[in-house]
């Protein structure tokens, strides 16, 4: 009896909340109908696990129902052209966001490089890696499971690729260049 009471409470809450989720009246009605239907099903199924299960099941059901309300395959009232327009709008927004993030990254990189150049030649021009250092990095990468190519101390495309993969997997700044710091990271990883 207690679980059924929760099912009714969850259903009423979902019925009251669902119409507010849509931007238009017709959309709100569709979301309300599908959200409440799926919410009640989820709450009923979840009620077997107790009151928390009813609440979680109801909320999951509402999420599924509102998603289905936007899908023209499940809701004949959704105009496919309108759906495509929404998807195009979302895609444009994502594209614009990515472009602004790239621009910000480029600006930050340019600012960092200008500060690096202004700091003097000691930081801006690091000596090229020695053959022994490159060979140690190659051997370490091979020990931790990467394919650096020949273990001869020569920087090859395979070596650069292995370094980049290691840096990416360890969430380090991906440069693809051998360095003493990279060798230390490889050694910490067991190489």
N, C-alpha and C positions, 0 to 999 in steps of 0.2 A: 504494500500500500504506500509506503514511504517513497519508493522509487517512482511510482506513478505520479505522486504529487509533484516531485521534482520535474518529471517530464512535462506536466501541465505548466508549471511555473516557467521552465525554460522555453516552452513553446510560446507562451504569452509574451515573454520578454523579446523573443526573436520576432514575433509578429509585430510588436510595437516598434522595434528598432529597424526592421528591414526597409520600410518605405523611405527612410531618410537616406538610403545609400545611393539612390539613383538621381541623375541630374534632371530627368523629366518625369512627368506624371506616369506615362505609359511604362517607362523604364522602371520606375519605382514599383508599380503594380506587379510587373513581371518578376522583379527581384524579390518582392514580398512573397508572392505566391511560391516561387521556386525555393527561395531561402527558407520560408517557414515549413514547406513540405519536407525538404531535405533536413532541416533542423529537427523537426519532430521525429523523423525516421532515425536520425543520429542520436537524439536524446533517448528514444525508446530503446535502441540497441545499447547505448551506453549505460542505461539505467540498470542493466544486469550487473554492472560493476559497481553500482552505488551512485550516490548523488554527484560525486566528482565526475564519474563516467558519463552521467547524463548531461552535465554542463559541457564537458569537452566534446562529447558526441554531437550535442546541439550546435555548438559553435563551428565545428568542422562541417557539419551538414549545411549550415548557413553559408559558409565559404564556398562549398561546392555548388550549392543552389544558386548563389549570386553569379558564379562563374558560368554556370549553365545558362542563366538568363541572358548572358551576353552572346551566347553561341547560336548562330542561326540554325545549326543542325538540330538543336534541342528546343529552340523557341521560335516558332514561325513568325512572331511579331517583330523580331529583329531583322531589319533590312540589311541584306548582305552588303549593299553599297555603303550604308552607314557604318557597318562593321569595318569594312576596308578603309573608310575614311578615318575611323578611330585608330586603326592599326598604323596607318600612314602618319597620323599625327604623333603617335607614340614613337615611331621610328625616327621622325624628324627631330623630336625632342631629344632622344638618345644620341642622335648624330650631333646635334648642336652641343650637347653636354660633353661628349667625347672631344669635340673640336676645342671647346673652351678649356678642358683639362689639358689637352696637348699644348695649347698656347701657353697656359700657365706653367707647365713643365719646361717648355722651351725658354720662357722668360726667366725662370728660376735657374736653369742651367747656364744661360748667358750671364746672369748676375754672378753666379758662382765662379764661372771661368774668368770674368773680369776681375773679381776679387783675388783669384789665384794668380793671375798675371801681375796684378798690382803688388802682391806680396813679395815679389822678387824671384830671381832665377832659381833659388834653392828649392822652392816647392814646385815651380812650374816645369822645370826640366829635370826629371828624375833620370838617373843613368839607365841605359838599356839593360835588360836582364842578362846575366852571364849565362854561358852555356851550362855550367854546373847547376845553377839555380833552375833553369828550364828542365834539365834532366831530372832533378829531384822532384820537381812538380809533376813531370810526366810519370815517374815511377809511383809517386803517391797517388795520383789519379787512377793509375792502373790497379793499385792495391785496393782502392775503395770502390772499384767497379766501373770506372769510366774508360773510354777508348781514346787515349791521347795520340795514337799512331806510334811511330817508331820512338823508342826510348833513347834518343841520341842527342838531346839537348838543343834540337833545332825546332823553332816555332813553325809549325805547319798548320794548315787549315783544320786538321784533325785535333791538334793540340788546342787551338783556339776554341773549337767547338766543345771539347771536353771541359775546358775551363769555364766556358759560359754555362754549360749544363750544370756543373758543380755549383757555381755561384747562384744560379737560378734555384736549384734544389735546396740550397742552404739559406735562401732568401737574403743573399748578399747583393751588393751592387754589381750588376753584370757588366763587366768591362772586357772580358776575354783576354786580358793581358796578364802575363806572369809577373809575380811580385813576391817579396818576402812575406808580406801579410797573407797572400794567398797560400803560400807554402805552410804557414802556421795554421791556417784554417784547415788545410788538408790533413795535417798531422793530428789536429784535434779530432778530426773525423775518423782517424784510424789509419791514415795513409802514410 
